[in-house]
């Protein structure tokens, strides 16, 4: 977990200083969901967790909670579905 936090801070600092730009769009657009599931299975993620992740990244619509209540669904158009 520390590695993720350090990488995030390094990217934020570099972007703040205009040292480089990170484009995640192409990365996320090319994720193979079957491969992602097999990686999680090999890393011993519980089945229920893998199903949740699959629903999150494989669904074409999303919703957010606003003050604890779900807002209307909206279509996902970029990145992981």
N, CA, C and O atoms as a Maestro MAE file, in Angstrom:
{
 s_m_m2io_version
 :::
 2.0.0
}

f_m_ct {
 s_m_title
 :::
 protein
 m_atom[324] {
  # First column is atom index #
  i_m_mmod_type
  r_m_x_coord
  r_m_y_coord
  r_m_z_coord
  i_m_residue_number
  s_m_chain_name
  s_m_pdb_residue_name
  s_m_pdb_atom_name
  i_m_atomic_number
  :::
  1 25 0.827 -1.187 0.000 1 A "UNK " " N  " 7
  2 3 0.000 0.000 0.000 1 A "UNK " " CA " 6
  3 2 0.872 1.252 0.000 1 A "UNK " " C  " 6
  4 15 0.510 2.250 -0.624 1 A "UNK " " O  " 8
  5 25 2.008 1.217 0.685 2 A "UNK " " N  " 7
  6 3 2.888 2.387 0.713 2 A "UNK " " CA " 6
  7 2 3.376 2.749 -0.684 2 A "UNK " " C  " 6
  8 15 3.503 3.926 -1.021 2 A "UNK " " O  " 8
  9 25 3.649 1.725 -1.496 3 A "UNK " " N  " 7
  10 3 4.137 1.980 -2.850 3 A "UNK " " CA " 6
  11 2 3.128 2.756 -3.674 3 A "UNK " " C  " 6
  12 15 3.499 3.643 -4.443 3 A "UNK " " O  " 8
  13 25 1.847 2.425 -3.517 4 A "UNK " " N  " 7
  14 3 0.796 3.131 -4.251 4 A "UNK " " CA " 6
  15 2 0.738 4.585 -3.814 4 A "UNK " " C  " 6
  16 15 0.623 5.481 -4.650 4 A "UNK " " O  " 8
  17 25 0.818 4.825 -2.513 5 A "UNK " " N  " 7
  18 3 0.769 6.193 -1.995 5 A "UNK " " CA " 6
  19 2 1.970 7.008 -2.465 5 A "UNK " " C  " 6
  20 15 1.821 8.170 -2.845 5 A "UNK " " O  " 8
  21 25 3.145 6.413 -2.442 6 A "UNK " " N  " 7
  22 3 4.355 7.109 -2.880 6 A "UNK " " CA " 6
  23 2 4.267 7.432 -4.372 6 A "UNK " " C  " 6
  24 15 4.600 8.540 -4.791 6 A "UNK " " O  " 8
  25 25 3.814 6.455 -5.175 7 A "UNK " " N  " 7
  26 3 3.677 6.693 -6.614 7 A "UNK " " CA " 6
  27 2 2.670 7.807 -6.881 7 A "UNK " " C  " 6
  28 15 2.897 8.662 -7.737 7 A "UNK " " O  " 8
  29 25 1.565 7.798 -6.152 8 A "UNK " " N  " 7
  30 3 0.554 8.841 -6.330 8 A "UNK " " CA " 6
  31 2 1.110 10.214 -5.968 8 A "UNK " " C  " 6
  32 15 0.868 11.185 -6.684 8 A "UNK " " O  " 8
  33 25 1.849 10.306 -4.869 9 A "UNK " " N  " 7
  34 3 2.443 11.584 -4.482 9 A "UNK " " CA " 6
  35 2 3.472 12.053 -5.501 9 A "UNK " " C  " 6
  36 15 3.545 13.244 -5.805 9 A "UNK " " O  " 8
  37 25 4.272 11.124 -6.034 10 A "UNK " " N  " 7
  38 3 5.277 11.486 -7.035 10 A "UNK " " CA " 6
  39 2 4.612 12.007 -8.314 10 A "UNK " " C  " 6
  40 15 5.074 12.983 -8.906 10 A "UNK " " O  " 8
  41 25 3.536 11.357 -8.730 11 A "UNK " " N  " 7
  42 3 2.819 11.805 -9.930 11 A "UNK " " CA " 6
  43 2 2.189 13.166 -9.700 11 A "UNK " " C  " 6
  44 15 2.268 14.043 -10.560 11 A "UNK " " O  " 8
  45 25 1.559 13.348 -8.538 12 A "UNK " " N  " 7
  46 3 0.955 14.649 -8.223 12 A "UNK " " CA " 6
  47 2 1.986 15.766 -8.234 12 A "UNK " " C  " 6
  48 15 1.737 16.841 -8.781 12 A "UNK " " O  " 8
  49 25 3.138 15.517 -7.634 13 A "UNK " " N  " 7
  50 3 4.194 16.531 -7.571 13 A "UNK " " CA " 6
  51 2 4.735 16.849 -8.962 13 A "UNK " " C  " 6
  52 15 4.955 18.013 -9.297 13 A "UNK " " O  " 8
  53 25 4.947 15.815 -9.768 14 A "UNK " " N  " 7
  54 3 5.458 16.032 -11.125 14 A "UNK " " CA " 6
  55 2 4.444 16.800 -11.971 14 A "UNK " " C  " 6
  56 15 4.820 17.668 -12.758 14 A "UNK " " O  " 8
  57 25 3.166 16.482 -11.809 15 A "UNK " " N  " 7
  58 3 2.145 17.212 -12.551 15 A "UNK " " CA " 6
  59 2 2.071 18.658 -12.076 15 A "UNK " " C  " 6
  60 15 1.885 19.567 -12.885 15 A "UNK " " O  " 8
  61 25 2.212 18.875 -10.786 16 A "UNK " " N  " 7
  62 3 2.174 20.230 -10.238 16 A "UNK " " CA " 6
  63 2 3.305 21.073 -10.805 16 A "UNK " " C  " 6
  64 15 3.137 22.266 -11.059 16 A "UNK " " O  " 8
  65 25 4.453 20.447 -10.999 17 A "UNK " " N  " 7
  66 3 5.617 21.145 -11.534 17 A "UNK " " CA " 6
  67 2 5.650 21.124 -13.067 17 A "UNK " " C  " 6
  68 15 6.609 21.595 -13.678 17 A "UNK " " O  " 8
  69 25 4.608 20.580 -13.674 18 A "UNK " " N  " 7
  70 3 4.517 20.453 -15.137 18 A "UNK " " CA " 6
  71 2 5.700 19.690 -15.732 18 A "UNK " " C  " 6
  72 15 6.176 20.014 -16.820 18 A "UNK " " O  " 8
  73 25 6.167 18.670 -15.003 19 A "UNK " " N  " 7
  74 3 7.293 17.866 -15.482 19 A "UNK " " CA " 6
  75 2 6.844 16.803 -16.487 19 A "UNK " " C  " 6
  76 15 7.573 16.500 -17.432 19 A "UNK " " O  " 8
  77 25 5.687 16.255 -16.297 20 A "UNK " " N  " 7
  78 3 5.159 15.289 -17.258 20 A "UNK " " CA " 6
  79 2 3.664 15.170 -17.065 20 A "UNK " " C  " 6
  80 15 3.103 15.605 -16.059 20 A "UNK " " O  " 8
  81 25 3.039 14.567 -18.057 21 A "UNK " " N  " 7
  82 3 1.600 14.390 -18.040 21 A "UNK " " CA " 6
  83 2 1.313 12.896 -18.113 21 A "UNK " " C  " 6
  84 15 1.938 12.183 -18.897 21 A "UNK " " O  " 8
  85 25 0.388 12.425 -17.316 22 A "UNK " " N  " 7
  86 3 0.026 11.016 -17.308 22 A "UNK " " CA " 6
  87 2 -1.306 10.849 -18.029 22 A "UNK " " C  " 6
  88 15 -2.287 11.516 -17.699 22 A "UNK " " O  " 8
  89 25 -1.334 9.957 -19.011 23 A "UNK " " N  " 7
  90 3 -2.548 9.691 -19.758 23 A "UNK " " CA " 6
  91 2 -2.993 8.272 -19.450 23 A "UNK " " C  " 6
  92 15 -2.464 7.310 -20.007 23 A "UNK " " O  " 8
  93 25 -3.974 8.145 -18.556 24 A "UNK " " N  " 7
  94 3 -4.460 6.833 -18.168 24 A "UNK " " CA " 6
  95 2 -5.526 6.303 -19.128 24 A "UNK " " C  " 6
  96 15 -5.855 5.117 -19.082 24 A "UNK " " O  " 8
  97 25 -6.066 7.151 -19.987 25 A "UNK " " N  " 7
  98 3 -7.167 6.752 -20.851 25 A "UNK " " CA " 6
  99 2 -6.822 5.525 -21.687 25 A "UNK " " C  " 6
  100 15 -7.575 4.551 -21.686 25 A "UNK " " O  " 8
  101 25 -5.717 5.554 -22.389 26 A "UNK " " N  " 7
  102 3 -5.356 4.438 -23.248 26 A "UNK " " CA " 6
  103 2 -5.044 3.191 -22.434 26 A "UNK " " C  " 6
  104 15 -5.342 2.079 -22.868 26 A "UNK " " O  " 8
  105 25 -4.457 3.360 -21.277 27 A "UNK " " N  " 7
  106 3 -4.152 2.227 -20.414 27 A "UNK " " CA " 6
  107 2 -5.420 1.517 -19.997 27 A "UNK " " C  " 6
  108 15 -5.520 0.298 -20.133 27 A "UNK " " O  " 8
  109 25 -6.393 2.263 -19.489 28 A "UNK " " N  " 7
  110 3 -7.623 1.651 -19.020 28 A "UNK " " CA " 6
  111 2 -8.465 1.112 -20.162 28 A "UNK " " C  " 6
  112 15 -9.181 0.129 -19.976 28 A "UNK " " O  " 8
  113 25 -8.402 1.722 -21.334 29 A "UNK " " N  " 7
  114 3 -9.180 1.240 -22.461 29 A "UNK " " CA " 6
  115 2 -8.684 -0.118 -22.949 29 A "UNK " " C  " 6
  116 15 -9.428 -0.830 -23.623 29 A "UNK " " O  " 8
  117 25 -7.467 -0.490 -22.633 30 A "UNK " " N  " 7
  118 3 -6.911 -1.727 -23.160 30 A "UNK " " CA " 6
  119 2 -6.860 -2.865 -22.141 30 A "UNK " " C  " 6
  120 15 -6.222 -3.886 -22.396 30 A "UNK " " O  " 8
  121 25 -7.513 -2.710 -21.007 31 A "UNK " " N  " 7
  122 3 -7.505 -3.767 -19.988 31 A "UNK " " CA " 6
  123 2 -8.405 -4.911 -20.442 31 A "UNK " " C  " 6
  124 15 -9.566 -4.696 -20.791 31 A "UNK " " O  " 8
  125 25 -7.866 -6.117 -20.436 32 A "UNK " " N  " 7
  126 3 -8.640 -7.319 -20.746 32 A "UNK " " CA " 6
  127 2 -9.252 -7.810 -19.437 32 A "UNK " " C  " 6
  128 15 -8.532 -8.214 -18.524 32 A "UNK " " O  " 8
  129 25 -10.576 -7.774 -19.348 33 A "UNK " " N  " 7
  130 3 -11.242 -8.105 -18.089 33 A "UNK " " CA " 6
  131 2 -11.040 -9.561 -17.685 33 A "UNK " " C  " 6
  132 15 -10.987 -9.863 -16.493 33 A "UNK " " O  " 8
  133 25 -10.927 -10.470 -18.654 34 A "UNK " " N  " 7
  134 3 -10.647 -11.875 -18.320 34 A "UNK " " CA " 6
  135 2 -9.256 -12.018 -17.719 34 A "UNK " " C  " 6
  136 15 -9.058 -12.778 -16.770 34 A "UNK " " O  " 8
  137 25 -8.301 -11.292 -18.268 35 A "UNK " " N  " 7
  138 3 -6.942 -11.320 -17.724 35 A "UNK " " CA " 6
  139 2 -6.928 -10.745 -16.310 35 A "UNK " " C  " 6
  140 15 -6.296 -11.306 -15.415 35 A "UNK " " O  " 8
  141 25 -7.626 -9.625 -16.109 36 A "UNK " " N  " 7
  142 3 -7.698 -9.020 -14.785 36 A "UNK " " CA " 6
  143 2 -8.256 -10.009 -13.778 36 A "UNK " " C  " 6
  144 15 -7.733 -10.125 -12.669 36 A "UNK " " O  " 8
  145 25 -9.318 -10.727 -14.150 37 A "UNK " " N  " 7
  146 3 -9.904 -11.714 -13.251 37 A "UNK " " CA " 6
  147 2 -8.935 -12.850 -12.962 37 A "UNK " " C  " 6
  148 15 -8.844 -13.313 -11.825 37 A "UNK " " O  " 8
  149 25 -8.207 -13.306 -13.986 38 A "UNK " " N  " 7
  150 3 -7.258 -14.410 -13.756 38 A "UNK " " CA " 6
  151 2 -6.101 -13.970 -12.859 38 A "UNK " " C  " 6
  152 15 -5.613 -14.759 -12.050 38 A "UNK " " O  " 8
  153 25 -5.662 -12.723 -12.994 39 A "UNK " " N  " 7
  154 3 -4.611 -12.208 -12.114 39 A "UNK " " CA " 6
  155 2 -5.113 -12.173 -10.666 39 A "UNK " " C  " 6
  156 15 -4.413 -12.596 -9.746 39 A "UNK " " O  " 8
  157 25 -6.336 -11.663 -10.480 40 A "UNK " " N  " 7
  158 3 -6.887 -11.618 -9.122 40 A "UNK " " CA " 6
  159 2 -7.064 -13.026 -8.555 40 A "UNK " " C  " 6
  160 15 -6.835 -13.243 -7.365 40 A "UNK " " O  " 8
  161 25 -7.468 -13.983 -9.389 41 A "UNK " " N  " 7
  162 3 -7.610 -15.367 -8.939 41 A "UNK " " CA " 6
  163 2 -6.256 -15.932 -8.519 41 A "UNK " " C  " 6
  164 15 -6.153 -16.595 -7.487 41 A "UNK " " O  " 8
  165 25 -5.214 -15.670 -9.317 42 A "UNK " " N  " 7
  166 3 -3.863 -16.148 -8.974 42 A "UNK " " CA " 6
  167 2 -3.320 -15.491 -7.714 42 A "UNK " " C  " 6
  168 15 -2.459 -16.052 -7.036 42 A "UNK " " O  " 8
  169 25 -3.826 -14.299 -7.401 43 A "UNK " " N  " 7
  170 3 -3.390 -13.602 -6.188 43 A "UNK " " CA " 6
  171 2 -4.295 -13.932 -4.997 43 A "UNK " " C  " 6
  172 15 -4.211 -13.303 -3.941 43 A "UNK " " O  " 8
  173 25 -5.167 -14.935 -5.191 44 A "UNK " " N  " 7
  174 3 -6.061 -15.438 -4.140 44 A "UNK " " CA " 6
  175 2 -7.075 -14.420 -3.626 44 A "UNK " " C  " 6
  176 15 -7.429 -14.432 -2.447 44 A "UNK " " O  " 8
  177 25 -7.544 -13.533 -4.517 45 A "UNK " " N  " 7
  178 3 -8.638 -12.638 -4.141 45 A "UNK " " CA " 6
  179 2 -9.883 -13.498 -3.946 45 A "UNK " " C  " 6
  180 15 -10.107 -14.430 -4.718 45 A "UNK " " O  " 8
  181 25 -10.693 -13.208 -2.936 46 A "UNK " " N  " 7
  182 3 -11.930 -13.971 -2.742 46 A "UNK " " CA " 6
  183 2 -12.867 -13.811 -3.951 46 A "UNK " " C  " 6
  184 15 -12.862 -12.778 -4.620 46 A "UNK " " O  " 8
  185 25 -13.656 -14.834 -4.211 47 A "UNK " " N  " 7
  186 3 -14.565 -14.823 -5.358 47 A "UNK " " CA " 6
  187 2 -15.508 -13.632 -5.313 47 A "UNK " " C  " 6
  188 15 -15.745 -12.991 -6.337 47 A "UNK " " O  " 8
  189 25 -16.050 -13.327 -4.133 48 A "UNK " " N  " 7
  190 3 -16.986 -12.205 -4.029 48 A "UNK " " CA " 6
  191 2 -16.306 -10.894 -4.400 48 A "UNK " " C  " 6
  192 15 -16.924 -10.039 -5.034 48 A "UNK " " O  " 8
  193 25 -15.045 -10.723 -4.016 49 A "UNK " " N  " 7
  194 3 -14.291 -9.510 -4.367 49 A "UNK " " CA " 6
  195 2 -14.115 -9.425 -5.881 49 A "UNK " " C  " 6
  196 15 -14.295 -8.363 -6.477 49 A "UNK " " O  " 8
  197 25 -13.758 -10.564 -6.502 50 A "UNK " " N  " 7
  198 3 -13.566 -10.587 -7.953 50 A "UNK " " CA " 6
  199 2 -14.859 -10.250 -8.682 50 A "UNK " " C  " 6
  200 15 -14.838 -9.577 -9.712 50 A "UNK " " O  " 8
  201 25 -15.988 -10.718 -8.147 51 A "UNK " " N  " 7
  202 3 -17.284 -10.385 -8.750 51 A "UNK " " CA " 6
  203 2 -17.569 -8.893 -8.627 51 A "UNK " " C  " 6
  204 15 -18.055 -8.279 -9.577 51 A "UNK " " O  " 8
  205 25 -17.275 -8.303 -7.474 52 A "UNK " " N  " 7
  206 3 -17.483 -6.868 -7.277 52 A "UNK " " CA " 6
  207 2 -16.646 -6.062 -8.275 52 A "UNK " " C  " 6
  208 15 -17.143 -5.141 -8.923 52 A "UNK " " O  " 8
  209 25 -15.375 -6.426 -8.384 53 A "UNK " " N  " 7
  210 3 -14.483 -5.713 -9.312 53 A "UNK " " CA " 6
  211 2 -14.996 -5.873 -10.737 53 A "UNK " " C  " 6
  212 15 -15.018 -4.908 -11.501 53 A "UNK " " O  " 8
  213 25 -15.403 -7.073 -11.095 54 A "UNK " " N  " 7
  214 3 -15.918 -7.322 -12.433 54 A "UNK " " CA " 6
  215 2 -17.146 -6.456 -12.711 54 A "UNK " " C  " 6
  216 15 -17.280 -5.905 -13.804 54 A "UNK " " O  " 8
  217 25 -18.031 -6.333 -11.743 55 A "UNK " " N  " 7
  218 3 -19.210 -5.480 -11.906 55 A "UNK " " CA " 6
  219 2 -18.808 -4.014 -12.043 55 A "UNK " " C  " 6
  220 15 -19.371 -3.280 -12.855 55 A "UNK " " O  " 8
  221 25 -17.836 -3.600 -11.247 56 A "UNK " " N  " 7
  222 3 -17.413 -2.192 -11.282 56 A "UNK " " CA " 6
  223 2 -16.770 -1.816 -12.616 56 A "UNK " " C  " 6
  224 15 -17.046 -0.747 -13.162 56 A "UNK " " O  " 8
  225 25 -15.926 -2.683 -13.132 57 A "UNK " " N  " 7
  226 3 -15.192 -2.334 -14.356 57 A "UNK " " CA " 6
  227 2 -15.868 -2.831 -15.621 57 A "UNK " " C  " 6
  228 15 -15.476 -2.437 -16.720 57 A "UNK " " O  " 8
  229 25 -16.877 -3.689 -15.494 58 A "UNK " " N  " 7
  230 3 -17.521 -4.245 -16.668 58 A "UNK " " CA " 6
  231 2 -18.921 -3.716 -16.910 58 A "UNK " " C  " 6
  232 15 -19.603 -4.178 -17.825 58 A "UNK " " O  " 8
  233 25 -19.361 -2.763 -16.116 59 A "UNK " " N  " 7
  234 3 -20.704 -2.212 -16.250 59 A "UNK " " CA " 6
  235 2 -20.651 -0.922 -17.049 59 A "UNK " " C  " 6
  236 15 -19.711 -0.139 -16.914 59 A "UNK " " O  " 8
  237 25 -21.647 -0.705 -17.871 60 A "UNK " " N  " 7
  238 3 -21.671 0.480 -18.721 60 A "UNK " " CA " 6
  239 2 -22.355 1.665 -18.081 60 A "UNK " " C  " 6
  240 15 -22.374 2.750 -18.661 60 A "UNK " " O  " 8
  241 25 -22.923 1.482 -16.891 61 A "UNK " " N  " 7
  242 3 -23.567 2.586 -16.184 61 A "UNK " " CA " 6
  243 2 -23.059 2.633 -14.752 61 A "UNK " " C  " 6
  244 15 -22.635 1.622 -14.192 61 A "UNK " " O  " 8
  245 25 -23.111 3.822 -14.173 62 A "UNK " " N  " 7
  246 3 -22.665 3.987 -12.790 62 A "UNK " " CA " 6
  247 2 -23.596 4.967 -12.092 62 A "UNK " " C  " 6
  248 15 -24.381 5.674 -12.723 62 A "UNK " " O  " 8
  249 25 -23.483 4.986 -10.790 63 A "UNK " " N  " 7
  250 3 -24.242 5.918 -9.971 63 A "UNK " " CA " 6
  251 2 -23.371 6.286 -8.789 63 A "UNK " " C  " 6
  252 15 -22.490 5.516 -8.406 63 A "UNK " " O  " 8
  253 25 -23.600 7.433 -8.214 64 A "UNK " " N  " 7
  254 3 -22.855 7.860 -7.027 64 A "UNK " " CA " 6
  255 2 -23.833 8.165 -5.909 64 A "UNK " " C  " 6
  256 15 -25.004 8.459 -6.150 64 A "UNK " " O  " 8
  257 25 -23.336 8.090 -4.680 65 A "UNK " " N  " 7
  258 3 -24.157 8.452 -3.532 65 A "UNK " " CA " 6
  259 2 -24.011 9.940 -3.271 65 A "UNK " " C  " 6
  260 15 -22.895 10.455 -3.202 65 A "UNK " " O  " 8
  261 25 -25.122 10.626 -3.128 66 A "UNK " " N  " 7
  262 3 -25.134 12.047 -2.779 66 A "UNK " " CA " 6
  263 2 -25.886 12.154 -1.462 66 A "UNK " " C  " 6
  264 15 -27.090 11.906 -1.402 66 A "UNK " " O  " 8
  265 25 -25.173 12.522 -0.414 67 A "UNK " " N  " 7
  266 3 -25.762 12.594 0.925 67 A "UNK " " CA " 6
  267 2 -26.417 11.274 1.318 67 A "UNK " " C  " 6
  268 15 -27.476 11.260 1.945 67 A "UNK " " O  " 8
  269 25 -25.777 10.162 0.944 68 A "UNK " " N  " 7
  270 3 -26.260 8.842 1.316 68 A "UNK " " CA " 6
  271 2 -27.339 8.274 0.416 68 A "UNK " " C  " 6
  272 15 -27.776 7.143 0.631 68 A "UNK " " O  " 8
  273 25 -27.788 9.026 -0.594 69 A "UNK " " N  " 7
  274 3 -28.824 8.554 -1.512 69 A "UNK " " CA " 6
  275 2 -28.234 8.391 -2.912 69 A "UNK " " C  " 6
  276 15 -27.493 9.258 -3.377 69 A "UNK " " O  " 8
  277 25 -28.558 7.283 -3.587 70 A "UNK " " N  " 7
  278 3 -28.027 7.100 -4.937 70 A "UNK " " CA " 6
  279 2 -28.625 8.104 -5.918 70 A "UNK " " C  " 6
  280 15 -29.836 8.326 -5.941 70 A "UNK " " O  " 8
  281 25 -27.762 8.699 -6.720 71 A "UNK " " N  " 7
  282 3 -28.204 9.615 -7.773 71 A "UNK " " CA " 6
  283 2 -28.599 8.792 -8.995 71 A "UNK " " C  " 6
  284 15 -28.412 7.576 -9.016 71 A "UNK " " O  " 8
  285 25 -29.139 9.451 -10.002 72 A "UNK " " N  " 7
  286 3 -29.503 8.768 -11.243 72 A "UNK " " CA " 6
  287 2 -28.265 8.144 -11.876 72 A "UNK " " C  " 6
  288 15 -27.157 8.667 -11.760 72 A "UNK " " O  " 8
  289 25 -28.478 7.010 -12.549 73 A "UNK " " N  " 7
  290 3 -27.374 6.359 -13.247 73 A "UNK " " CA " 6
  291 2 -26.952 7.202 -14.442 73 A "UNK " " C  " 6
  292 15 -27.761 7.919 -15.031 73 A "UNK " " O  " 8
  293 25 -25.677 7.103 -14.789 74 A "UNK " " N  " 7
  294 3 -25.163 7.800 -15.961 74 A "UNK " " CA " 6
  295 2 -24.266 6.826 -16.722 74 A "UNK " " C  " 6
  296 15 -23.659 5.941 -16.118 74 A "UNK " " O  " 8
  297 25 -24.181 6.984 -18.047 75 A "UNK " " N  " 7
  298 3 -23.363 6.057 -18.842 75 A "UNK " " CA " 6
  299 2 -21.879 6.361 -18.681 75 A "UNK " " C  " 6
  300 15 -21.473 7.519 -18.576 75 A "UNK " " O  " 8
  301 25 -21.082 5.302 -18.663 76 A "UNK " " N  " 7
  302 3 -19.632 5.443 -18.647 76 A "UNK " " CA " 6
  303 2 -19.173 5.442 -20.103 76 A "UNK " " C  " 6
  304 15 -19.493 4.527 -20.861 76 A "UNK " " O  " 8
  305 25 -18.424 6.467 -20.484 77 A "UNK " " N  " 7
  306 3 -18.062 6.591 -21.884 77 A "UNK " " CA " 6
  307 2 -16.575 6.454 -22.146 77 A "UNK " " C  " 6
  308 15 -16.187 6.218 -23.291 77 A "UNK " " O  " 8
  309 25 -15.730 6.590 -21.144 78 A "UNK " " N  " 7
  310 3 -14.288 6.522 -21.338 78 A "UNK " " CA " 6
  311 2 -13.689 5.582 -20.316 78 A "UNK " " C  " 6
  312 15 -14.262 5.352 -19.251 78 A "UNK " " O  " 8
  313 25 -12.531 5.040 -20.649 79 A "UNK " " N  " 7
  314 3 -11.808 4.193 -19.710 79 A "UNK " " CA " 6
  315 2 -12.480 2.850 -19.517 79 A "UNK " " C  " 6
  316 15 -13.205 2.379 -20.394 79 A "UNK " " O  " 8
  317 25 -12.245 2.246 -18.391 80 A "UNK " " N  " 7
  318 3 -12.864 0.963 -18.087 80 A "UNK " " CA " 6
  319 2 -14.359 1.141 -18.019 80 A "UNK " " C  " 6
  320 15 -14.857 2.128 -17.478 80 A "UNK " " O  " 8
  321 25 -15.076 0.173 -18.575 81 A "UNK " " N  " 7
  322 3 -16.544 0.213 -18.462 81 A "UNK " " CA " 6
  323 2 -16.931 -0.140 -17.045 81 A "UNK " " C  " 6
  324 15 -18.118 -0.169 -16.718 81 A "UNK " " O  " 8
  :::
 }
 m_bond[323] {
  # First column is bond index #
  i_m_from
  i_m_to
  i_m_order
  :::
  1 1 2 1
  2 2 3 1
  3 3 4 2
  4 3 5 1
  5 5 6 1
  6 6 7 1
  7 7 8 2
  8 7 9 1
  9 9 10 1
  10 10 11 1
  11 11 12 2
  12 11 13 1
  13 13 14 1
  14 14 15 1
  15 15 16 2
  16 15 17 1
  17 17 18 1
  18 18 19 1
  19 19 20 2
  20 19 21 1
  21 21 22 1
  22 22 23 1
  23 23 24 2
  24 23 25 1
  25 25 26 1
  26 26 27 1
  27 27 28 2
  28 27 29 1
  29 29 30 1
  30 30 31 1
  31 31 32 2
  32 31 33 1
  33 33 34 1
  34 34 35 1
  35 35 36 2
  36 35 37 1
  37 37 38 1
  38 38 39 1
  39 39 40 2
  40 39 41 1
  41 41 42 1
  42 42 43 1
  43 43 44 2
  44 43 45 1
  45 45 46 1
  46 46 47 1
  47 47 48 2
  48 47 49 1
  49 49 50 1
  50 50 51 1
  51 51 52 2
  52 51 53 1
  53 53 54 1
  54 54 55 1
  55 55 56 2
  56 55 57 1
  57 57 58 1
  58 58 59 1
  59 59 60 2
  60 59 61 1
  61 61 62 1
  62 62 63 1
  63 63 64 2
  64 63 65 1
  65 65 66 1
  66 66 67 1
  67 67 68 2
  68 67 69 1
  69 69 70 1
  70 70 71 1
  71 71 72 2
  72 71 73 1
  73 73 74 1
  74 74 75 1
  75 75 76 2
  76 75 77 1
  77 77 78 1
  78 78 79 1
  79 79 80 2
  80 79 81 1
  81 81 82 1
  82 82 83 1
  83 83 84 2
  84 83 85 1
  85 85 86 1
  86 86 87 1
  87 87 88 2
  88 87 89 1
  89 89 90 1
  90 90 91 1
  91 91 92 2
  92 91 93 1
  93 93 94 1
  94 94 95 1
  95 95 96 2
  96 95 97 1
  97 97 98 1
  98 98 99 1
  99 99 100 2
  100 99 101 1
  101 101 102 1
  102 102 103 1
  103 103 104 2
  104 103 105 1
  105 105 106 1
  106 106 107 1
  107 107 108 2
  108 107 109 1
  109 109 110 1
  110 110 111 1
  111 111 112 2
  112 111 113 1
  113 113 114 1
  114 114 115 1
  115 115 116 2
  116 115 117 1
  117 117 118 1
  118 118 119 1
  119 119 120 2
  120 119 121 1
  121 121 122 1
  122 122 123 1
  123 123 124 2
  124 123 125 1
  125 125 126 1
  126 126 127 1
  127 127 128 2
  128 127 129 1
  129 129 130 1
  130 130 131 1
  131 131 132 2
  132 131 133 1
  133 133 134 1
  134 134 135 1
  135 135 136 2
  136 135 137 1
  137 137 138 1
  138 138 139 1
  139 139 140 2
  140 139 141 1
  141 141 142 1
  142 142 143 1
  143 143 144 2
  144 143 145 1
  145 145 146 1
  146 146 147 1
  147 147 148 2
  148 147 149 1
  149 149 150 1
  150 150 151 1
  151 151 152 2
  152 151 153 1
  153 153 154 1
  154 154 155 1
  155 155 156 2
  156 155 157 1
  157 157 158 1
  158 158 159 1
  159 159 160 2
  160 159 161 1
  161 161 162 1
  162 162 163 1
  163 163 164 2
  164 163 165 1
  165 165 166 1
  166 166 167 1
  167 167 168 2
  168 167 169 1
  169 169 170 1
  170 170 171 1
  171 171 172 2
  172 171 173 1
  173 173 174 1
  174 174 175 1
  175 175 176 2
  176 175 177 1
  177 177 178 1
  178 178 179 1
  179 179 180 2
  180 179 181 1
  181 181 182 1
  182 182 183 1
  183 183 184 2
  184 183 185 1
  185 185 186 1
  186 186 187 1
  187 187 188 2
  188 187 189 1
  189 189 190 1
  190 190 191 1
  191 191 192 2
  192 191 193 1
  193 193 194 1
  194 194 195 1
  195 195 196 2
  196 195 197 1
  197 197 198 1
  198 198 199 1
  199 199 200 2
  200 199 201 1
  201 201 202 1
  202 202 203 1
  203 203 204 2
  204 203 205 1
  205 205 206 1
  206 206 207 1
  207 207 208 2
  208 207 209 1
  209 209 210 1
  210 210 211 1
  211 211 212 2
  212 211 213 1
  213 213 214 1
  214 214 215 1
  215 215 216 2
  216 215 217 1
  217 217 218 1
  218 218 219 1
  219 219 220 2
  220 219 221 1
  221 221 222 1
  222 222 223 1
  223 223 224 2
  224 223 225 1
  225 225 226 1
  226 226 227 1
  227 227 228 2
  228 227 229 1
  229 229 230 1
  230 230 231 1
  231 231 232 2
  232 231 233 1
  233 233 234 1
  234 234 235 1
  235 235 236 2
  236 235 237 1
  237 237 238 1
  238 238 239 1
  239 239 240 2
  240 239 241 1
  241 241 242 1
  242 242 243 1
  243 243 244 2
  244 243 245 1
  245 245 246 1
  246 246 247 1
  247 247 248 2
  248 247 249 1
  249 249 250 1
  250 250 251 1
  251 251 252 2
  252 251 253 1
  253 253 254 1
  254 254 255 1
  255 255 256 2
  256 255 257 1
  257 257 258 1
  258 258 259 1
  259 259 260 2
  260 259 261 1
  261 261 262 1
  262 262 263 1
  263 263 264 2
  264 263 265 1
  265 265 266 1
  266 266 267 1
  267 267 268 2
  268 267 269 1
  269 269 270 1
  270 270 271 1
  271 271 272 2
  272 271 273 1
  273 273 274 1
  274 274 275 1
  275 275 276 2
  276 275 277 1
  277 277 278 1
  278 278 279 1
  279 279 280 2
  280 279 281 1
  281 281 282 1
  282 282 283 1
  283 283 284 2
  284 283 285 1
  285 285 286 1
  286 286 287 1
  287 287 288 2
  288 287 289 1
  289 289 290 1
  290 290 291 1
  291 291 292 2
  292 291 293 1
  293 293 294 1
  294 294 295 1
  295 295 296 2
  296 295 297 1
  297 297 298 1
  298 298 299 1
  299 299 300 2
  300 299 301 1
  301 301 302 1
  302 302 303 1
  303 303 304 2
  304 303 305 1
  305 305 306 1
  306 306 307 1
  307 307 308 2
  308 307 309 1
  309 309 310 1
  310 310 311 1
  311 311 312 2
  312 311 313 1
  313 313 314 1
  314 314 315 1
  315 315 316 2
  316 315 317 1
  317 317 318 1
  318 318 319 1
  319 319 320 2
  320 319 321 1
  321 321 322 1
  322 322 323 1
  323 323 324 2
  :::
 }
}
